[in-house]
Amino acid sequence: MNDGLIPNRYAKALYKLSQERGDTASIYQEMKQLAAAYAAEAGLKKAVNNPFLPTGDKLKLLCAASGAPSDGTSARFMELVIKNNRIDFMRAIALAFMKQYRELNGIARVEIVTATQLGDDEINAIIDVVKGQFVGKTIELTKRVDADLIGGFTVDVDSRVLDASVKNQLEKLRLKLLS
């Protein structure tokens, strides 16, 4: 079965359930934290996919990673995912839920990567330009410093990248000289 089909179906079901219970925003934060935990700790996937680890321990591990209360909507949902032997899709389900939540709530995910730490005025100027392109959307901002850019910045808005870095300009110049 298609890897995207299963996570999207489960994410859609979780979204509907969370809407019925009125805790969509808190579930979004929990799924966001769970996805970050999967990204930060490679051993998490290995641990929850371990067939010798009891189901209760898997659930406790996922609840701890997501910050979800053990009696909440997310915990019950994760228990269902474990029971249906879909635990290996849990990260993808969390990502699909986040994507669906952002689309349905008008949230644009913006990541600004700079070569050096920028002040609030510079960041706000970049955000103002981005907001002009996405009127009516809420901006979910993440900032990161990457010295490999040499200078300048990149702005990633929902997987569309504006690259105004010195590294990119040097690469373009190199390719032009080679051709």
C-alpha positions in Angstrom: 0.0 0.0 0.0 1.2 3.5 -0.7 3.1 5.0 2.3 1.3 8.3 1.8 -2.2 6.8 1.8 -2.1 5.3 5.3 -0.6 8.3 7.1 -3.1 10.7 5.4 -6.1 8.5 6.3 -5.0 8.3 9.9 -4.2 12.0 10.0 -7.6 12.8 8.6 -9.3 10.6 11.2 -7.3 12.2 14.0 -8.2 15.7 12.7 -11.9 14.8 12.7 -11.7 13.3 16.2 -9.9 16.3 17.5 -12.5 18.7 16.0 -15.3 16.7 17.7 -13.5 17.0 21.0 -12.5 20.6 20.4 -8.8 20.1 21.1 -7.4 20.4 17.6 -4.8 23.1 18.5 -3.4 21.0 21.4 -3.2 17.9 19.2 -1.4 20.0 16.6 1.2 20.9 19.3 1.6 17.3 20.4 2.0 16.0 16.8 4.5 18.8 16.2 6.5 17.8 19.3 6.3 14.1 18.3 7.6 14.8 14.8 10.5 16.9 16.3 11.2 14.0 18.7 11.5 11.6 15.8 13.8 14.0 14.0 16.0 14.6 17.0 16.3 11.1 18.3 16.9 8.3 15.7 16.5 5.7 18.4 12.8 6.6 18.9 11.6 4.9 15.7 13.8 1.9 16.4 12.4 1.6 20.0 8.7 1.9 19.0 9.1 -0.6 16.1 10.7 -3.2 18.4 8.4 -6.2 18.5 9.6 -7.2 21.9 8.7 -3.9 23.6 5.2 -4.2 25.2 2.4 -2.2 23.7 2.0 -0.2 27.0 5.7 0.8 27.0 5.4 1.9 23.3 2.4 4.1 24.2 4.2 5.6 27.2 7.2 6.3 25.0 5.1 8.0 22.4 3.2 10.0 25.0 6.4 11.2 26.6 7.9 12.1 23.2 4.7 14.1 22.2 4.0 15.6 25.6 0.5 14.1 25.4 -1.4 13.2 28.6 -1.8 9.5 28.9 -5.6 9.8 29.0 -6.0 12.4 26.2 -7.1 12.2 22.6 -3.6 11.7 21.2 -2.8 8.8 23.6 -6.0 7.0 22.6 -5.3 7.6 19.0 -1.7 6.3 19.3 -3.0 3.3 21.1 -5.3 2.6 18.1 -2.3 3.0 15.8 -0.3 0.5 17.8 -3.2 -1.9 18.0 -3.6 -1.7 14.2 0.1 -2.5 13.7 0.7 0.9 12.0 3.3 2.2 14.5 5.9 2.4 11.8 3.8 5.2 10.2 3.5 7.3 13.4 6.0 10.0 12.3 4.4 10.2 8.9 0.9 10.4 10.5 2.1 13.3 12.7 3.6 15.1 9.7 0.4 14.6 7.7 -1.8 15.8 10.5 0.4 19.0 10.8 0.2 19.6 7.1 -3.6 19.2 7.2 -4.0 21.4 10.2 -1.9 24.2 8.6 -3.9 24.0 5.4 -7.3 24.1 7.1 -6.3 26.9 9.5 -4.5 29.2 7.0 -1.0 28.8 8.5 2.1 29.3 6.4 5.2 27.7 7.7 8.2 30.0 7.3 11.8 29.1 8.0 14.5 31.9 7.8 18.1 30.6 7.7 20.8 33.3 8.0 24.6 33.2 7.9 24.7 35.2 11.2 22.3 36.0 13.9 20.0 38.8 12.7 18.3 41.4 14.9 14.6 41.7 15.3 14.3 44.6 12.9 15.8 42.6 10.0 13.7 39.5 10.8 10.6 41.6 11.0 11.4 43.2 7.6 11.7 39.7 6.0 8.4 38.6 7.7 6.7 41.7 6.4 7.7 40.8 2.8 6.5 37.2 3.3 3.2 38.4 4.9 2.6 40.6 1.8 2.6 37.4 -0.3 0.4 35.4 2.0 -2.4 37.8 3.0 -4.8 36.3 5.5 -2.4 33.6 6.6 -0.9 33.2 10.0 2.9 32.8 9.9 4.5 30.0 11.9 8.2 31.1 12.1 11.4 29.2 12.7 14.8 30.8 12.6 18.1 29.1 12.2 21.7 30.2 11.7 23.9 28.3 9.1 27.4 29.6 8.7 27.8 27.7 5.4 25.6 30.3 3.7 28.7 32.7 4.0 26.3 35.7 3.9 22.7 36.6 3.1 19.7 34.4 3.9 17.2 31.8 2.7 13.5 32.0 3.3 11.5 28.8 3.0 7.7 29.3 2.8 5.8 26.0 2.6 8.7 24.4 0.7 9.1 27.3 -1.7 12.6 28.7 -1.2 14.0 32.2 -1.8 17.7 31.9 -1.7 19.6 35.2 -1.3 22.7 33.7 0.1 26.3 34.3 -0.9 26.8 30.6 -1.2 24.0 30.4 -3.8 25.4 33.3 -5.8 28.9 31.7 -5.8 27.4 28.4 -7.0 25.6 30.2 -9.8 28.8 32.0 -10.8 30.7 28.7 -10.7 28.2 27.0 -13.0 28.2 30.0 -15.4 32.0 29.9 -15.6 32.0 26.1 -16.2 29.5 26.5 -19.1 
